[in-house]
């Protein structure tokens, strides 16, 4: 499993009926900003935004009926008259984009010819809107970084997304990820993001007969956002005790070819270099020289899952579901890494958890470190999906029958595995 994990990471990384905020209804009549959206007003694009130069990136929101968000956004920005108004508008547009994407994934919002569960339109629409935000030249001072962070958080489900708190209904909180590895294949999707969109807000009967409400977020594949605490911001409101807190949490990401894995252990270290994140940044840690992720609160080198793994691994079709107990550690008194199939040894230093040394491992560690601090008795852990395959060989084709069938099968089994969490240990 350890070699499989490394091979999978290498393969993955190498290898207008829009529902808009109230202000958007008249956005097309808003006055233009001086220099408002001209290319000359834009600061240098970041590596993630640079991928928008590929015309296929614009086709994803267009073919999902989400392009109205991108087209109308600059005029809406230009209609604001203060920094506070801009902050409110960006939050509203972010939440509307998130809700429209979830509605589309769950079949409540028709539009376009891409499969309803496709997670890529949300990613590319959001990214295009951040470029429009960068190009905006308001006549009043603004904190651009704060505005972008607010928009991104809202468009990822971090705001206006709390449980309803209905008595007798369990509450399950999950996170997925953006697509990644886009420099080698721009068309990549991420079934964990698709699963998050398809689950958010739904009520589903678990295998023990109880009903659960799901809430979800989709996280960026960027070290800087993790350093700034996006995982903690996403999970902390759901871990505060009360009628609207979660009864179970699990992070989800794309993992190994052909298999689901529940990760028994999350490690404190980053060790995935030379593989970059979506912003072309490196973690600074390798398997030989792991580093501790910045911004972490106190905690052990490894954290063990508290999910009901026996029940959740009972779903074995169409993909096998396994409990992965492997880790990589530097044993106490030694200075070289050792792969272990059966978990860490006392006093060792973390190199990689079952999810490797990349951000999938880190979201598991961060969310569960916070869980141990705020709600130590709560079930929590991490689920890896199979790698999504089946893209057509013609790079001009954004989707295909095999691709859509595989994505549907994976996301349906994510739901089946989570339904099994109601079945005991």
Secondary structure, 3 states (H helix, E strand, C coil): CHHHHHHHHHHHHCCCCCCCCHHHHHHHHCCCCCCCCCHHHCCCCCHHHHHHHCCHHHHHHHCCCCHHHHHHHHHHHHCCCCHHHHHHHHHHHHHHHHHHHHHHHCCCCCCCCCCCCCCHHHHHHHHHHHHHHHHCCCCCCCCHHHHHHHHHHHHCCCCCCCCCCCCCEEEEEEEEECCCCCCCCCCCCCHHHHHHHHHCCCEEECCCCCEEEEEEEEECCCHHHHHCCHHHHHHHHHHCCCCCCCCEEEEEEECCCCEEEEECEEECEECCCCCCCCCCCCCCCCCCCCEECCCCCCCCCEEECCCCHHHHCCCCCCCEEEEECCEEEECCCCCCCEEECCCCCCCCEEEEECCECCHHHHHHHHHHHHHHHHCCCCEEEEEEECCCCCCCCCCCCCCCHHHHHHHHHHHHHHHHHHHHHHHCC
